[in-house]
Amino acid sequence: MQKDLQNLPSETSVTGLIHHPYTPPAGFEAPQPGVFKASTVYFPTVAHMRQREWKDKSAYTYGLHGTPTTYLLEERLCTLEGGLQCVLVPSGLAALALVALAVLKTGDEVLIPDNAYGPNKALADGELRHFGITHRFYDPMDPQDLSRQITPRTRLVWLEAPGSVSMEFPDLPEMVRRCRERGVLCALDNTWGAGLAFKPFDLLGDGAGGEGSLAVDFSAHALTKYPSGGGDVLMGSVITRDAALHLQIKLCHMRLGLGVAANDAETVLRSLPSIALRYAAHDQTARTLAAWWQKQPQCAQLLHPAFEGAPGHAHWQALCDHAPGAGLAAGLFSVMIDARFSQAQVDAFCDGLKLFKIGYSWGGPVSLVVPYDIASMRQAWPGHLKQGTLVRFSTGLESAQDLMLDLHQALQAHLPMA
Ligand SMILES: *Cc1c(COP(=O)(O)O)cnc(C)c1O
């Protein structure tokens, strides 16, 4: 060992490669920020190491606690959603789990809307239950049911607008008001709105999240969807406007060892500038296809909150459509296929689509389709849903005309009316 080191020519020594004297000049600026990757972060002295604070973004201590790349993404996401603090986690589901683990303790209860993102229900029925945290489901379309279910043990209420499969849009401001009145924390899964369709920290549109405005306590976002926009990154965020609540999230985040990869943060930073344009394009295509579906006799019910007659349409209008006609919605909708068709026929219709791929998640360039079994997902069949087989579509960035032709050919082939 000793001998090998002695034989190394000094000009090409490994040490010289590791402790290289060259530092590039400061002042490089370009459209895309640099990517900083680190586990270890250096301190100039032991004193600096002992003093350095990481909880408020004033410095760096360890890769898991933040780098210039993750700080930058956190700040830009705060701007998107109207929040003040943000933490990044490895998936949207991890964002939901982090909120739960940070604020709930044994003996507490969490209320979840019956149409919630399925894995959030599974978390409550798995880990949370094992920790002695109970949960109950409330009717997302009935604020009185939410009030009835809040007890002194209720610590957290989850909100989703709309439910991501059956697409009912709740009276979000009213739900938040009821949580406030009862002193219960409320967390919104803001993946559908993405910070664009409405502002989670300024639900009445009167205060930009400042004093007196109606706001959720936590906005959890699956960045996997629109902020990524590529179908190639898994990431989540938890955004707050309260320093104490943020600290609770931040400490739990640190103790659980959660973090995101710099290259993934870079990909989301690359996609963020186009999110509003992409969101509007997904929206427009979804509405074109939804309007087409409404005219097909195979469609027993169209579930898209921007359409008259869809569950919660008036609530979507009130929250997202301040200037009539200018309201935004995600490129996501469901169709209840008439009950005369069997599950096998509906499956064959999905299989018969060529441009729509079969797959979970959404927000990328490729249109997706998934049939869902509502009966197994809800406590009981909701009164506002017609009988049938639900198929959810998420529109990508293809031409609406091409997507419509694809739907038409699969409908003719597999769900004939005659
Ligand atoms: C996709 C999704 C999530 C979870 O995001 P992942 O990154 O896939 O874990 C959570 N909530 C909603 C509404 C979603 O659509």
The ligand as an SDF file (V2000), in Angstrom:
LIG
                    3D

 15 15  0  0  0  0  0  0  0  0999 V2000
  -50.8170   10.8890   -7.9870 C   0  0  0  0  0  0  0  0  0  0  0  0
  -51.4980   11.4410   -6.8080 C   0  0  0  0  0  0  0  0  0  0  0  0
  -50.9360   11.3390   -5.5410 C   0  0  0  0  0  0  0  0  0  0  0  0
  -49.6570   10.5770   -5.2700 C   0  0  0  0  0  0  0  0  0  0  0  0
  -48.5710   10.9810   -6.0170 O   0  0  0  0  0  0  0  0  0  0  0  0
  -47.3510    9.9570   -6.2490 P   0  0  0  0  0  0  0  0  0  0  0  0
  -46.2180   10.8480   -6.6040 O   0  0  0  0  0  0  0  0  0  0  0  0
  -47.7700    9.0410   -7.3630 O   0  0  0  0  0  0  0  0  0  0  0  0
  -47.1290    9.2270   -4.9700 O   0  0  0  0  0  0  0  0  0  0  0  0
  -51.6210   11.9020   -4.4880 C   0  0  0  0  0  0  0  0  0  0  0  0
  -52.7790   12.5300   -4.6720 N   0  0  0  0  0  0  0  0  0  0  0  0
  -53.3530   12.6510   -5.8720 C   0  0  0  0  0  0  0  0  0  0  0  0
  -54.6640   13.3560   -6.0050 C   0  0  0  0  0  0  0  0  0  0  0  0
  -52.7390   12.1020   -6.9850 C   0  0  0  0  0  0  0  0  0  0  0  0
  -53.3060   12.2040   -8.1780 O   0  0  0  0  0  0  0  0  0  0  0  0
  1  2  1  0
  2  3  1  0
  2 14  2  0
  3  4  1  0
  3 10  2  0
  4  5  1  0
  5  6  1  0
  6  7  2  0
  6  8  1  0
  6  9  1  0
 10 11  1  0
 11 12  2  0
 12 13  1  0
 12 14  1  0
 14 15  1  0
M  END
$$$$
